[in-house]
Amino acid sequence: MAGTSGEVTSANGYSRKLSVDETTKLQAMATAAVKQKAAANGPGDLRDGFQYDVTFTGADGTKQSVVTHGETDVTGIFSWVRTECDKIWKFRTGS
């Protein structure tokens, strides 16, 4: 993410440019999620759930990572990641 522009990419070739509004919202969610995760200790009692490893790359090349297990989605990042994963899956399967 770079200021007012952003892009989502995956290892399988999926790529999508983000709108200015979506980039701004995602930056806020990412910052909040990283701070929230700094105080958390793993998935708690969650078993057999999904784990999403998300890395945000800033305009200056710095990276922030957050692992989400679908626990309480205070920041909204989990919902955003799930929606984006659906788009990536559709891209992979050609549907």
N, CA, C and O atoms as a Tinker XYZ file with bonds, in Angstrom:
   380  protein
     1  N      0.851000   -1.160000    0.000000    73     2
     2  CA     0.000000    0.000000    0.000000    64     1     3
     3  C      0.902000    1.229000    0.000000    63     2     4     5
     4  O      1.920000    1.268000    0.691000    81     3
     5  N      0.525000    2.202000   -0.761000    73     3     6
     6  CA     1.348000    3.393000   -0.868000    64     5     7
     7  C      0.482000    4.641000   -0.807000    63     6     8     9
     8  O     -0.027000    5.097000   -1.830000    81     7
     9  N      0.314000    5.189000    0.377000    73     7    10
    10  CA    -0.454000    6.421000    0.498000    64     9    11
    11  C     -1.882000    6.260000    0.025000    63    10    12    13
    12  O     -2.715000    5.690000    0.729000    81    11
    13  N     -2.169000    6.761000   -1.172000    73    11    14
    14  CA    -3.531000    6.707000   -1.681000    64    13    15
    15  C     -3.720000    5.625000   -2.728000    63    14    16    17
    16  O     -4.790000    5.532000   -3.328000    81    15
    17  N     -2.713000    4.814000   -2.957000    73    15    18
    18  CA    -2.873000    3.726000   -3.925000    64    17    19
    19  C     -2.515000    2.412000   -3.258000    63    18    20    21
    20  O     -1.698000    2.363000   -2.339000    81    19
    21  N     -3.127000    1.377000   -3.727000    73    19    22
    22  CA    -2.854000    0.061000   -3.163000    64    21    23
    23  C     -3.158000   -1.017000   -4.176000    63    22    24    25
    24  O     -3.837000   -0.781000   -5.175000    81    23
    25  N     -2.650000   -2.193000   -3.907000    73    23    26
    26  CA    -2.854000   -3.321000   -4.802000    64    25    27
    27  C     -2.834000   -4.601000   -3.980000    63    26    28    29
    28  O     -2.054000   -4.733000   -3.036000    81    27
    29  N     -3.689000   -5.530000   -4.341000    73    27    30
    30  CA    -3.713000   -6.851000   -3.732000    64    29    31
    31  C     -3.087000   -7.807000   -4.734000    63    30    32    33
    32  O     -3.440000   -7.793000   -5.913000    81    31
    33  N     -2.164000   -8.632000   -4.275000    73    31    34
    34  CA    -1.556000   -9.639000   -5.144000    64    33    35
    35  C     -1.512000  -10.971000   -4.408000    63    34    36    37
    36  O     -1.521000  -11.018000   -3.178000    81    35
    37  N     -1.463000  -12.046000   -5.178000    73    35    38
    38  CA    -1.287000  -13.369000   -4.591000    64    37    39
    39  C     -0.249000  -14.126000   -5.416000    63    38    40    41
    40  O      0.079000  -13.735000   -6.536000    81    39
    41  N      0.252000  -15.200000   -4.852000    73    39    42
    42  CA     1.292000  -15.987000   -5.512000    64    41    43
    43  C      0.807000  -16.635000   -6.809000    63    42    44    45
    44  O      1.626000  -17.017000   -7.645000    81    43
    45  N     -0.496000  -16.764000   -6.988000    73    43    46
    46  CA    -1.012000  -17.442000   -8.190000    64    45    47
    47  C     -1.301000  -16.492000   -9.345000    63    46    48    49
    48  O     -1.904000  -16.897000  -10.339000    81    47
    49  N     -0.875000  -15.216000   -9.228000    73    47    50
    50  CA    -1.039000  -14.284000  -10.326000    64    49    51
    51  C     -2.202000  -13.327000  -10.198000    63    50    52    53
    52  O     -2.382000  -12.457000  -11.049000    81    51
    53  N     -2.987000  -13.471000   -9.159000    73    51    54
    54  CA    -4.099000  -12.555000   -8.939000    64    53    55
    55  C     -3.554000  -11.174000   -8.578000    63    54    56    57
    56  O     -2.611000  -11.054000   -7.795000    81    55
    57  N     -4.154000  -10.141000   -9.152000    73    55    58
    58  CA    -3.759000   -8.778000   -8.852000    64    57    59
    59  C     -4.973000   -7.876000   -9.021000    63    58    60    61
    60  O     -5.736000   -8.010000   -9.977000    81    59
    61  N     -5.137000   -6.954000   -8.072000    73    59    62
    62  CA    -6.264000   -6.029000   -8.148000    64    61    63
    63  C     -5.851000   -4.700000   -7.537000    63    62    64    65
    64  O     -5.341000   -4.650000   -6.417000    81    63
    65  N     -6.076000   -3.624000   -8.282000    73    63    66
    66  CA    -5.813000   -2.270000   -7.774000    64    65    67
    67  C     -6.937000   -1.876000   -6.824000    63    66    68    69
    68  O     -8.105000   -2.181000   -7.069000    81    67
    69  N     -6.582000   -1.205000   -5.755000    73    67    70
    70  CA    -7.555000   -0.751000   -4.779000    64    69    71
    71  C     -7.906000    0.714000   -5.039000    63    70    72    73
    72  O     -7.062000    1.500000   -5.470000    81    71
    73  N     -9.147000    1.062000   -4.774000    73    71    74
    74  CA    -9.556000    2.465000   -4.880000    64    73    75
    75  C     -8.898000    3.242000   -3.738000    63    74    76    77
    76  O     -8.405000    2.652000   -2.777000    81    75
    77  N     -8.896000    4.554000   -3.855000    73    75    78
    78  CA    -8.327000    5.404000   -2.810000    64    77    79
    79  C     -9.055000    5.164000   -1.491000    63    78    80    81
    80  O     -8.418000    5.050000   -0.444000    81    79
    81  N    -10.389000    5.087000   -1.537000    73    79    82
    82  CA   -11.183000    4.863000   -0.337000    64    81    83
    83  C    -10.858000    3.513000    0.305000    63    82    84    85
    84  O    -10.676000    3.418000    1.519000    81    83
    85  N    -10.790000    2.475000   -0.524000    73    83    86
    86  CA   -10.497000    1.140000    0.009000    64    85    87
    87  C     -9.080000    1.083000    0.578000    63    86    88    89
    88  O     -8.851000    0.442000    1.605000    81    87
    89  N     -8.135000    1.741000   -0.074000    73    87    90
    90  CA    -6.756000    1.776000    0.419000    64    89    91
    91  C     -6.688000    2.440000    1.788000    63    90    92    93
    92  O     -6.029000    1.937000    2.697000    81    91
    93  N     -7.368000    3.563000    1.930000    73    91    94
    94  CA    -7.373000    4.289000    3.203000    64    93    95
    95  C     -7.977000    3.435000    4.312000    63    94    96    97
    96  O     -7.429000    3.355000    5.411000    81    95
    97  N     -9.099000    2.803000    4.021000    73    95    98
    98  CA    -9.755000    1.940000    5.016000    64    97    99
    99  C     -8.871000    0.749000    5.372000    63    98   100   101
   100  O     -8.757000    0.378000    6.541000    81    99
   101  N     -8.247000    0.152000    4.355000    73    99   102
   102  CA    -7.391000   -1.015000    4.598000    64   101   103
   103  C     -6.168000   -0.628000    5.418000    63   102   104   105
   104  O     -5.743000   -1.390000    6.285000    81   103
   105  N     -5.600000    0.538000    5.160000    73   103   106
   106  CA    -4.465000    0.999000    5.958000    64   105   107
   107  C     -4.851000    1.125000    7.429000    63   106   108   109
   108  O     -4.096000    0.719000    8.312000    81   107
   109  N     -6.013000    1.681000    7.684000    73   107   110
   110  CA    -6.483000    1.832000    9.065000    64   109   111
   111  C     -6.726000    0.467000    9.710000    63   110   112   113
   112  O     -6.347000    0.245000   10.860000    81   111
   113  N     -7.354000   -0.442000    8.974000    73   111   114
   114  CA    -7.608000   -1.792000    9.516000    64   113   115
   115  C     -6.297000   -2.519000    9.775000    63   114   116   117
   116  O     -6.154000   -3.193000   10.795000    81   115
   117  N     -5.337000   -2.389000    8.861000    73   115   118
   118  CA    -4.045000   -3.072000    9.015000    64   117   119
   119  C     -3.310000   -2.570000   10.247000    63   118   120   121
   120  O     -2.780000   -3.365000   11.023000    81   119
   121  N     -3.277000   -1.263000   10.428000    73   119   122
   122  CA    -2.608000   -0.690000   11.591000    64   121   123
   123  C     -3.269000   -1.166000   12.881000    63   122   124   125
   124  O     -2.586000   -1.547000   13.831000    81   123
   125  N     -4.590000   -1.143000   12.908000    73   123   126
   126  CA    -5.320000   -1.602000   14.100000    64   125   127
   127  C     -5.108000   -3.089000   14.346000    63   126   128   129
   128  O     -4.949000   -3.513000   15.491000    81   127
   129  N     -5.104000   -3.886000   13.276000    73   127   130
   130  CA    -4.930000   -5.337000   13.415000    64   129   131
   131  C     -3.541000   -5.679000   13.927000    63   130   132   133
   132  O     -3.395000   -6.569000   14.765000    81   131
   133  N     -2.519000   -4.988000   13.437000    73   131   134
   134  CA    -1.153000   -5.237000   13.905000    64   133   135
   135  C     -1.043000   -4.900000   15.387000    63   134   136   137
   136  O     -0.433000   -5.648000   16.150000    81   135
   137  N     -1.627000   -3.784000   15.795000    73   135   138
   138  CA    -1.603000   -3.402000   17.211000    64   137   139
   139  C     -2.365000   -4.398000   18.070000    63   138   140   141
   140  O     -1.915000   -4.760000   19.157000    81   139
   141  N     -3.527000   -4.843000   17.580000    73   139   142
   142  CA    -4.347000   -5.800000   18.326000    64   141   143
   143  C     -3.604000   -7.125000   18.468000    63   142   144   145
   144  O     -3.622000   -7.734000   19.538000    81   143
   145  N     -2.951000   -7.574000   17.396000    73   143   146
   146  CA    -2.246000   -8.854000   17.428000    64   145   147
   147  C     -1.028000   -8.813000   18.333000    63   146   148   149
   148  O     -0.626000   -9.841000   18.878000    81   147
   149  N     -0.434000   -7.632000   18.499000    73   147   150
   150  CA     0.732000   -7.510000   19.369000    64   149   151
   151  C      0.365000   -7.880000   20.800000    63   150   152   153
   152  O      1.216000   -8.327000   21.568000    81   151
   153  N     -0.894000   -7.694000   21.156000    73   151   154
   154  CA    -1.345000   -8.005000   22.512000    64   153   155
   155  C     -1.990000   -9.387000   22.623000    63   154   156   157
   156  O     -2.317000   -9.819000   23.728000    81   155
   157  N     -2.180000  -10.084000   21.513000    73   155   158
   158  CA    -2.876000  -11.379000   21.523000    64   157   159
   159  C     -1.885000  -12.533000   21.637000    63   158   160   161
   160  O     -0.690000  -12.389000   21.379000    81   159
   161  N     -2.427000  -13.681000   22.032000    73   159   162
   162  CA    -1.606000  -14.881000   22.189000    64   161   163
   163  C     -2.170000  -16.040000   21.389000    63   162   164   165
   164  O     -2.587000  -17.035000   21.982000    81   163
   165  N     -2.201000  -15.953000   20.087000    73   163   166
   166  CA    -2.641000  -17.065000   19.252000    64   165   167
   167  C     -4.143000  -17.183000   19.160000    63   166   168   169
   168  O     -4.878000  -16.273000   19.542000    81   167
   169  N     -4.598000  -18.326000   18.643000    73   167   170
   170  CA    -6.017000  -18.492000   18.341000    64   169   171
   171  C     -6.898000  -18.856000   19.525000    63   170   172   173
   172  O     -8.102000  -19.048000   19.351000    81   171
   173  N     -6.338000  -18.957000   20.716000    73   171   174
   174  CA    -7.157000  -19.313000   21.873000    64   173   175
   175  C     -7.715000  -20.718000   21.746000    63   174   176   177
   176  O     -6.975000  -21.661000   21.464000    81   175
   177  N     -9.023000  -20.862000   21.953000    73   175   178
   178  CA    -9.658000  -22.175000   21.926000    64   177   179
   179  C    -10.096000  -22.617000   20.535000    63   178   180   181
   180  O    -10.648000  -23.706000   20.380000    81   179
   181  N     -9.858000  -21.791000   19.525000    73   179   182
   182  CA   -10.288000  -22.111000   18.171000    64   181   183
   183  C     -9.523000  -23.321000   17.640000    63   182   184   185
   184  O     -8.294000  -23.353000   17.698000    81   183
   185  N    -10.239000  -24.307000   17.129000    73   183   186
   186  CA    -9.615000  -25.492000   16.552000    64   185   187
   187  C    -10.194000  -25.733000   15.170000    63   186   188   189
   188  O    -11.368000  -25.453000   14.929000    81   187
   189  N     -9.394000  -26.238000   14.281000    73   187   190
   190  CA    -9.818000  -26.570000   12.920000    64   189   191
   191  C    -10.398000  -25.365000   12.181000    63   190   192   193
   192  O    -11.295000  -25.518000   11.352000    81   191
   193  N     -9.902000  -24.203000   12.470000    73   191   194
   194  CA   -10.356000  -22.995000   11.791000    64   193   195
   195  C     -9.354000  -22.565000   10.736000    63   194   196   197
   196  O     -8.302000  -23.182000   10.568000    81   195
   197  N     -9.688000  -21.524000   10.046000    73   195   198
   198  CA    -8.792000  -20.979000    9.036000    64   197   199
   199  C     -7.795000  -20.039000    9.692000    63   198   200   201
   200  O     -8.094000  -19.375000   10.685000    81   199
   201  N     -6.614000  -20.002000    9.117000    73   199   202
   202  CA    -5.617000  -19.025000    9.517000    64   201   203
   203  C     -5.211000  -18.269000    8.269000    63   202   204   205
   204  O     -4.887000  -18.877000    7.249000    81   203
   205  N     -5.226000  -16.958000    8.343000    73   203   206
   206  CA    -4.806000  -16.119000    7.239000    64   205   207
   207  C     -3.548000  -15.359000    7.646000    63   206   208   209
   208  O     -3.551000  -14.644000    8.648000    81   207
   209  N     -2.487000  -15.509000    6.881000    73   207   210
   210  CA    -1.256000  -14.756000    7.095000    64   209   211
   211  C     -1.266000  -13.624000    6.080000    63   210   212   213
   212  O     -1.209000  -13.863000    4.873000    81   211
   213  N     -1.338000  -12.399000    6.566000    73   211   214
   214  CA    -1.459000  -11.235000    5.695000    64   213   215
   215  C     -0.250000  -10.340000    5.913000    63   214   216   217
   216  O      0.114000  -10.042000    7.051000    81   215
   217  N      0.375000   -9.911000    4.813000    73   215   218
   218  CA     1.504000   -8.994000    4.884000    64   217   219
   219  C      1.153000   -7.724000    4.136000    63   218   220   221
   220  O      0.717000   -7.763000    2.986000    81   219
   221  N      1.348000   -6.606000    4.800000    73   219   222
   222  CA     1.111000   -5.299000    4.220000    64   221   223
   223  C      2.469000   -4.674000    3.936000    63   222   224   225
   224  O      3.322000   -4.619000    4.821000    81   223
   225  N      2.678000   -4.202000    2.712000    73   223   226
   226  CA     3.928000   -3.549000    2.343000    64   225   227
   227  C      3.660000   -2.069000    2.138000    63   226   228   229
   228  O      2.832000   -1.689000    1.310000    81   227
   229  N      4.361000   -1.236000    2.893000    73   227   230
   230  CA     4.187000    0.209000    2.799000    64   229   231
   231  C      4.932000    0.795000    1.621000    63   230   232   233
   232  O      5.724000    0.115000    0.968000    81   231
   233  N      4.669000    2.067000    1.355000    73   231   234
   234  CA     5.310000    2.769000    0.246000    64   233   235
   235  C      6.823000    2.775000    0.391000    63   234   236   237
   236  O      7.540000    2.797000   -0.609000    81   235
   237  N      7.317000    2.756000    1.628000    73   235   238
   238  CA     8.754000    2.779000    1.863000    64   237   239
   239  C      9.367000    1.378000    1.883000    63   238   240   241
   240  O     10.557000    1.219000    2.156000    81   239
   241  N      8.546000    0.364000    1.591000    73   239   242
   242  CA     9.040000   -1.013000    1.545000    64   241   243
   243  C      8.969000   -1.755000    2.865000    63   242   244   245
   244  O      9.263000   -2.950000    2.915000    81   243
   245  N      8.585000   -1.073000    3.937000    73   243   246
   246  CA     8.468000   -1.760000    5.217000    64   245   247
   247  C      7.274000   -2.698000    5.185000    63   246   248   249
   248  O      6.261000   -2.416000    4.544000    81   247
   249  N      7.405000   -3.801000    5.874000    73   247   250
   250  CA     6.344000   -4.807000    5.885000    64   249   251
   251  C      5.811000   -4.981000    7.290000    63   250   252   253
   252  O      6.556000   -4.953000    8.270000    81   251
   253  N      4.499000   -5.162000    7.365000    73   251   254
   254  CA     3.834000   -5.498000    8.614000    64   253   255
   255  C      3.026000   -6.754000    8.344000    63   254   256   257
   256  O      2.362000   -6.869000    7.314000    81   255
   257  N      3.087000   -7.684000    9.266000    73   255   258
   258  CA     2.340000   -8.926000    9.097000    64   257   259
   259  C      1.366000   -9.105000   10.239000    63   258   260   261
   260  O      1.605000   -8.686000   11.371000    81   259
   261  N      0.264000   -9.740000    9.904000    73   259   262
   262  CA    -0.721000  -10.082000   10.915000    64   261   263
   263  C     -1.280000  -11.456000   10.564000    63   262   264   265
   264  O     -1.516000  -11.767000    9.397000    81   263
   265  N     -1.485000  -12.261000   11.580000    73   263   266
   266  CA    -2.103000  -13.571000   11.418000    64   265   267
   267  C     -3.466000  -13.476000   12.063000    63   266   268   269
   268  O     -3.580000  -13.099000   13.229000    81   267
   269  N     -4.493000  -13.812000   11.321000    73   267   270
   270  CA    -5.835000  -13.777000   11.885000    64   269   271
   271  C     -6.453000  -15.166000   11.795000    63   270   272   273
   272  O     -6.284000  -15.876000   10.804000    81   271
   273  N     -7.158000  -15.531000   12.832000    73   271   274
   274  CA    -7.781000  -16.855000   12.901000    64   273   275
   275  C     -9.299000  -16.772000   12.828000    63   274   276   277
   276  O     -9.987000  -17.779000   12.993000    81   275
   277  N     -9.815000  -15.596000   12.586000    73   275   278
   278  CA   -11.262000  -15.440000   12.520000    64   277   279
   279  C    -11.895000  -15.152000   13.856000    63   278   280   281
   280  O    -13.115000  -15.214000   14.008000    81   279
   281  N    -11.058000  -14.835000   14.828000    73   279   282
   282  CA   -11.605000  -14.460000   16.127000    64   281   283
   283  C    -12.373000  -13.151000   15.987000    63   282   284   285
   284  O    -12.525000  -12.647000   14.874000    81   283
   285  N    -12.839000  -12.615000   17.046000    73   283   286
   286  CA   -13.617000  -11.386000   16.990000    64   285   287
   287  C    -12.931000  -10.380000   16.078000    63   286   288   289
   288  O    -11.773000  -10.016000   16.283000    81   287
   289  N    -13.658000   -9.947000   15.086000    73   287   290
   290  CA   -13.099000   -9.096000   14.035000    64   289   291
   291  C    -13.307000   -7.627000   14.377000    63   290   292   293
   292  O    -14.085000   -6.928000   13.727000    81   291
   293  N    -12.610000   -7.175000   15.396000    73   291   294
   294  CA   -12.760000   -5.804000   15.876000    64   293   295
   295  C    -12.350000   -4.802000   14.800000    63   294   296   297
   296  O    -12.991000   -3.761000   14.652000    81   295
   297  N    -11.305000   -5.098000   14.060000    73   295   298
   298  CA   -10.774000   -4.145000   13.085000    64   297   299
   299  C    -11.460000   -4.235000   11.724000    63   298   300   301
   300  O    -11.386000   -3.287000   10.942000    81   299
   301  N    -12.123000   -5.346000   11.423000    73   299   302
   302  CA   -12.737000   -5.547000   10.114000    64   301   303
   303  C    -11.818000   -6.229000    9.119000    63   302   304   305
   304  O    -12.234000   -6.544000    8.005000    81   303
   305  N    -10.573000   -6.459000    9.508000    73   303   306
   306  CA    -9.590000   -7.029000    8.584000    64   305   307
   307  C     -9.948000   -8.463000    8.177000    63   306   308   309
   308  O     -9.742000   -8.850000    7.026000    81   307
   309  N    -10.477000   -9.242000    9.108000    73   307   310
   310  CA   -10.807000  -10.627000    8.783000    64   309   311
   311  C    -11.883000  -10.688000    7.704000    63   310   312   313
   312  O    -11.780000  -11.476000    6.763000    81   311
   313  N    -12.908000   -9.863000    7.839000    73   311   314
   314  CA   -13.971000   -9.830000    6.831000    64   313   315
   315  C    -13.415000   -9.412000    5.475000    63   314   316   317
   316  O    -13.778000   -9.980000    4.445000    81   315
   317  N    -12.529000   -8.413000    5.483000    73   315   318
   318  CA   -11.933000   -7.952000    4.229000    64   317   319
   319  C    -11.103000   -9.065000    3.590000    63   318   320   321
   320  O    -11.190000   -9.290000    2.383000    81   319
   321  N    -10.303000   -9.758000    4.394000    73   319   322
   322  CA    -9.457000  -10.849000    3.886000    64   321   323
   323  C    -10.324000  -11.972000    3.328000    63   322   324   325
   324  O    -10.025000  -12.500000    2.257000    81   323
   325  N    -11.387000  -12.347000    4.028000    73   323   326
   326  CA   -12.268000  -13.411000    3.523000    64   325   327
   327  C    -12.871000  -13.045000    2.176000    63   326   328   329
   328  O    -12.933000  -13.886000    1.280000    81   327
   329  N    -13.312000  -11.807000    2.021000    73   327   330
   330  CA   -13.884000  -11.361000    0.753000    64   329   331
   331  C    -12.833000  -11.415000   -0.347000    63   330   332   333
   332  O    -13.117000  -11.853000   -1.462000    81   331
   333  N    -11.624000  -10.972000   -0.035000    73   331   334
   334  CA   -10.550000  -10.978000   -1.034000    64   333   335
   335  C    -10.153000  -12.416000   -1.375000    63   334   336   337
   336  O     -9.839000  -12.710000   -2.528000    81   335
   337  N    -10.164000  -13.309000   -0.390000    73   335   338
   338  CA    -9.856000  -14.729000   -0.651000    64   337   339
   339  C    -10.884000  -15.339000   -1.598000    63   338   340   341
   340  O    -10.533000  -16.154000   -2.452000    81   339
   341  N    -12.143000  -14.953000   -1.455000    73   339   342
   342  CA   -13.176000  -15.423000   -2.384000    64   341   343
   343  C    -12.860000  -14.969000   -3.806000    63   342   344   345
   344  O    -13.023000  -15.741000   -4.752000    81   343
   345  N    -12.411000  -13.727000   -3.966000    73   343   346
   346  CA   -12.046000  -13.211000   -5.285000    64   345   347
   347  C    -10.842000  -13.960000   -5.855000    63   346   348   349
   348  O    -10.804000  -14.285000   -7.042000    81   347
   349  N     -9.876000  -14.226000   -5.006000    73   347   350
   350  CA    -8.686000  -14.976000   -5.445000    64   349   351
   351  C     -9.079000  -16.390000   -5.853000    63   350   352   353
   352  O     -8.590000  -16.900000   -6.861000    81   351
   353  N     -9.957000  -17.031000   -5.079000    73   351   354
   354  CA   -10.405000  -18.381000   -5.403000    64   353   355
   355  C    -11.124000  -18.398000   -6.755000    63   354   356   357
   356  O    -10.889000  -19.290000   -7.570000    81   355
   357  N    -11.988000  -17.425000   -6.992000    73   355   358
   358  CA   -12.688000  -17.341000   -8.288000    64   357   359
   359  C    -11.701000  -17.151000   -9.426000    63   358   360   361
   360  O    -11.880000  -17.718000  -10.504000    81   359
   361  N    -10.663000  -16.362000   -9.197000    73   359   362
   362  CA    -9.618000  -16.169000  -10.192000    64   361   363
   363  C     -8.901000  -17.490000  -10.484000    63   362   364   365
   364  O     -8.667000  -17.842000  -11.640000    81   363
   365  N     -8.559000  -18.212000   -9.415000    73   363   366
   366  CA    -7.839000  -19.490000   -9.578000    64   365   367
   367  C     -8.661000  -20.543000  -10.317000    63   366   368   369
   368  O     -8.130000  -21.316000  -11.115000    81   367
   369  N     -9.961000  -20.560000  -10.040000    73   367   370
   370  CA   -10.811000  -21.600000  -10.618000    64   369   371
   371  C    -11.441000  -21.167000  -11.936000    63   370   372   373
   372  O    -12.090000  -21.965000  -12.611000    81   371
   373  N    -11.248000  -19.896000  -12.301000    73   371   374
   374  CA   -11.806000  -19.413000  -13.562000    64   373   375
   375  C    -13.299000  -19.235000  -13.545000    63   374   376   377
   376  O    -13.940000  -19.225000  -14.595000    81   375
   377  N    -13.866000  -19.091000  -12.348000    73   375   378
   378  CA   -15.325000  -18.927000  -12.269000    64   377   379
   379  C    -15.727000  -17.501000  -12.045000    63   378   380
   380  O    -16.918000  -17.202000  -11.956000    81   379
